[in-house]
């Protein structure tokens, strides 16, 4: 015992208590039981527990146990009597394991006394550190590549969010003209993309857990902290991209955004209207009520589609103002002739007072 076994083919209680007894098991003729390192067997030899490895003509070793993080990486251990029987030309020993409470002093003494024989004493901690350095180099390489992929993915996510928000600039301008404040529109965009980010990270995390399900039961714990930090950074980068895109889209002049949607200034909207649409032209009062300090606004056109009950204001200036309407021009369907008929009592002054926020 004493070796860190990861997998064994132990069957009896004695073998489970000391898996090294597996080296004395009698197998088929020409097959020698052997113990190897798990990582070496998996990544170098491409073998699993129970596989055979040919080593000579008519001779093969079978992996009956795999070690995890031991001093015998890149080595195969077999019983001494089996080794002597199949390899009689090899004499002597290549390794000596010395257990002591003062390893540095013993190593220095052995090298000094046996210098003529070329003895090289190495501490077990240094040997394990060297093995770990190789693994850490591979891990660092893959981690760097993964980080690069994460950065590229985050950049692509930011560009996608920016394009999505900028493509909705006309919609945002219309909502702003209808009275929605910029802060509320920005919060709406953050909520939308935040939900999409959380949903995407959640689905991706669940899929990744299924992909690495066998690793969840390994003795070595997964780096949950670094994974959580990575997901948090991706989420923060997505929200930052959304905030930048929202700020850029909401700072765009309202009139220019509405022109891009086909609602430029003029007597009527430049975009073709459906047959059942009602288009009105509102003009502010020439003489606002006394004491009113709000600047008069010029309203280019208002499109009202009955079926959708959607109001789009165009031609508004920046700022928040109260507009008092005293004139309505009406055009129904294909008849675009202006009239002075008010559209209902709510449009007759002074009842029609709407607060417009840009």
Secondary structure, 3 states (H helix, E strand, C coil): CCCCEEEECCCCHHHHHCHHHHHHCCCCCCEEEEEEEHHHHHHHCCCCCCCEEEEECCEEEEEEEEECCCCCCCCEECCHHHHHHHCCCCCCCCCCCCCCCCHHHHHHHHHHHCHHHCCCCCCHHHHHHHHHHHHHHHHHHHHHHHHHHHHHHHHHHHHHHHHHHHHCHHHHHHHHHCCCCHHHHHHHHHHHHHHHHHHHHHHHHHHHHHHCHHHHHCCCCCCHHHHHHHHHHHHHHHHHHHHHHHHHHHCCCHHHHHHHCCCCCCCCCCCCCCCCCEEEEEEECCCCCCCCCCCCCCCCEEEEECCCCEEEEECCCCCEEEEEEEEEEEEECCECCCCCCCCCHHHCCCCCEEEEEC
